[in-house]
Amino acid sequence: MDQVHAPMDSADGAALVDPEKVTILPGDKYDAMTFSLKEEDHTLGNSLRYIIMKNPDVEFCGYSLPHPSEPKLHLRIQMYDNKSAAAALAKGLDDLEQLILVLSERYRAELERGKFERFEEPTVDERLDDIKRRKYPHLLVDPSGDVSMNS
């Protein structure tokens, strides 16, 4: 099936979407398009679907991965009132980027504040000792691993 490069340009003519990364599958209309995004999976698919569905002009947005061995994502967008599906994709990508920037900024700020609890994963030996203590409370296990009866 032939693919058409996505003609998603801003008002000043600058490309909003890389045409090598995103293509429009043939047979679609201005207000209902299926896009193929190369080298993408559920991580971008679900996030982008969620953000695009927040747009009140979007009637439907869903995605699928055609096959596990194909590194691509199909994203379907259908619009109300004959609005541009390509513009909705461009807006969704921009909105998602803005959300990621805000989250990243807030995350870094919280890390700098340092008000969080550090968690250190117990070693395998510590886990085994804990299991022994819970499963066999009548036995004493000393640090060397020796077991004796609790009197």
Backbone torsions as a table, in degrees:
resi	resn	phi	psi	omega
1	MET	NA	128.0	179.4
2	ASP	-72.6	148.3	177.4
3	GLN	-119.4	150.1	179.5
4	VAL	-107.8	134.8	177.2
5	HIS	-66.0	142.4	-176.9
6	ALA	-72.3	119.1	179.7
7	PRO	-88.5	66.8	-177.2
8	MET	-107.6	96.7	-179.3
9	ASP	-118.4	152.5	175.7
10	SER	-80.7	176.7	-178.6
11	ALA	-61.1	-31.4	-179.4
12	ASP	-87.6	4.7	175.7
13	GLY	92.0	-3.2	179.7
14	ALA	-76.1	139.7	-179.5
15	ALA	-70.3	129.6	176.5
16	LEU	-89.5	-25.9	-176.6
17	VAL	-132.3	136.4	178.9
18	ASP	-68.3	118.1	-177.5
19	PRO	-66.6	-17.6	175.7
20	GLU	-80.8	-20.8	-177.7
21	LYS	-93.4	-36.3	-175.2
22	VAL	-123.0	128.0	175.1
23	THR	-128.2	156.6	177.4
24	ILE	-99.8	127.5	177.8
25	LEU	-71.6	142.4	-175.5
26	PRO	-66.3	158.6	174.6
27	GLY	93.2	1.7	-178.0
28	ASP	-95.9	165.8	179.5
29	LYS	-105.8	173.0	-179.6
30	TYR	-56.0	-39.0	-175.0
31	ASP	-100.2	2.8	178.6
32	ALA	-147.8	107.6	-175.6
33	MET	-134.2	151.8	170.8
34	THR	-114.6	123.9	-178.7
35	PHE	-104.4	144.8	174.1
36	SER	-110.1	121.6	-179.9
37	LEU	-109.8	116.2	-177.3
38	LYS	-73.3	145.3	175.1
39	GLU	58.0	37.7	177.9
40	GLU	-127.3	160.7	-177.4
41	ASP	-142.8	-157.1	-176.5
42	HIS	-60.0	-29.1	-177.5
43	THR	-57.3	-52.7	178.3
44	LEU	-78.0	-38.8	-175.2
45	GLY	-56.9	-50.9	-176.9
46	ASN	-71.2	-39.5	178.8
47	SER	-63.7	-45.4	-178.7
48	LEU	-67.6	-40.9	177.4
49	ARG	-59.3	-44.8	-179.8
50	TYR	-60.7	-49.0	-178.3
51	ILE	-64.1	-44.2	-178.6
52	ILE	-64.5	-37.6	179.3
53	MET	-67.1	-16.8	175.6
54	LYS	-72.1	-18.6	179.4
55	ASN	-73.6	120.7	-176.7
56	PRO	-66.1	-16.1	178.5
57	ASP	-83.0	-9.0	-177.1
58	VAL	-90.4	124.6	177.5
59	GLU	-83.8	-41.6	-176.8
60	PHE	-149.8	141.2	170.7
61	CYS	-146.8	126.9	177.9
62	GLY	-148.6	162.8	179.6
63	TYR	-138.1	160.6	174.5
64	SER	-148.4	157.0	171.6
65	LEU	-106.5	111.4	-173.0
66	PRO	-54.1	-40.8	-179.7
67	HIS	-160.1	142.0	-178.7
68	PRO	-57.3	-27.4	-178.6
69	SER	-86.4	-6.4	177.9
70	GLU	-100.6	118.6	-177.8
71	PRO	-81.1	64.3	178.3
72	LYS	-149.6	162.0	-177.1
73	LEU	-125.7	136.1	173.3
74	HIS	-105.2	126.8	-179.1
75	LEU	-120.0	120.8	-178.7
76	ARG	-104.4	129.1	177.4
77	ILE	-128.9	127.9	175.2
78	GLN	-123.8	134.6	-172.7
79	MET	-110.4	157.1	169.0
80	TYR	-84.6	157.0	168.9
81	ASP	54.5	36.0	175.4
82	ASN	55.6	34.4	177.4
83	LYS	-84.7	163.9	-174.2
84	SER	-77.6	121.5	175.4
85	ALA	-68.5	-35.2	178.8
86	ALA	-64.5	-40.0	177.6
87	ALA	-65.4	-35.9	178.0
88	ALA	-65.3	-38.4	176.9
89	LEU	-64.9	-46.6	179.9
90	ALA	-60.2	-42.6	178.4
91	LYS	-65.5	-41.2	178.9
92	GLY	-61.9	-42.6	178.0
93	LEU	-63.4	-42.0	179.1
94	ASP	-65.9	-44.9	179.3
95	ASP	-62.5	-40.5	178.8
96	LEU	-65.3	-41.2	177.8
97	GLU	-61.4	-43.0	179.1
98	GLN	-63.4	-41.0	178.0
99	LEU	-61.7	-44.4	179.7
100	ILE	-63.2	-40.4	178.3
101	LEU	-62.8	-43.1	179.0
102	VAL	-64.6	-46.7	179.5
103	LEU	-61.4	-42.6	179.5
104	SER	-62.5	-42.8	179.1
105	GLU	-63.0	-45.8	-179.8
106	ARG	-66.5	-38.6	179.1
107	TYR	-62.4	-47.4	179.4
108	ARG	-62.3	-40.1	179.1
109	ALA	-62.2	-42.3	179.0
110	GLU	-67.4	-37.2	176.4
111	LEU	-62.7	-41.7	179.6
112	GLU	-65.3	-35.2	177.2
113	ARG	-63.8	-31.9	176.3
114	GLY	71.9	12.9	-179.2
115	LYS	-92.7	73.6	177.8
116	PHE	-148.8	160.2	-178.4
117	GLU	-95.2	128.7	177.7
118	ARG	-86.1	138.4	178.9
119	PHE	-119.3	128.9	177.3
120	GLU	-112.5	126.0	-179.0
121	GLU	-65.0	131.0	177.6
122	PRO	-67.2	152.0	177.7
123	THR	-72.1	167.9	178.3
124	VAL	-60.9	-42.8	179.6
125	ASP	-62.5	-40.9	178.0
126	GLU	-64.6	-39.0	177.1
127	ARG	-64.1	-44.9	179.9
128	LEU	-62.8	-41.9	177.8
129	ASP	-61.5	-40.7	179.3
130	ASP	-63.9	-42.2	178.2
131	ILE	-62.6	-44.8	179.4
132	LYS	-61.0	-43.1	-179.3
133	ARG	-63.4	-38.8	-179.1
134	ARG	-76.7	-38.5	-175.9
135	LYS	-79.1	-35.2	-177.1
136	TYR	-125.1	70.6	-176.3
137	PRO	-65.9	-19.3	-179.4
138	HIS	-81.2	-6.5	178.1
139	LEU	-104.3	146.3	174.1
140	LEU	-103.6	133.3	177.8
141	VAL	-117.9	117.1	178.8
142	ASP	-88.7	168.1	-175.7
143	PRO	-55.9	-25.4	179.6
144	SER	-77.9	-8.6	179.6
145	GLY	97.3	-2.8	179.0
146	ASP	-72.0	141.2	-178.5
147	VAL	-111.0	133.7	175.2
148	SER	-135.8	160.4	-179.5
149	MET	-76.7	138.4	176.0
150	ASN	-81.8	126.4	-178.2
151	SER	-93.7	NA	NA
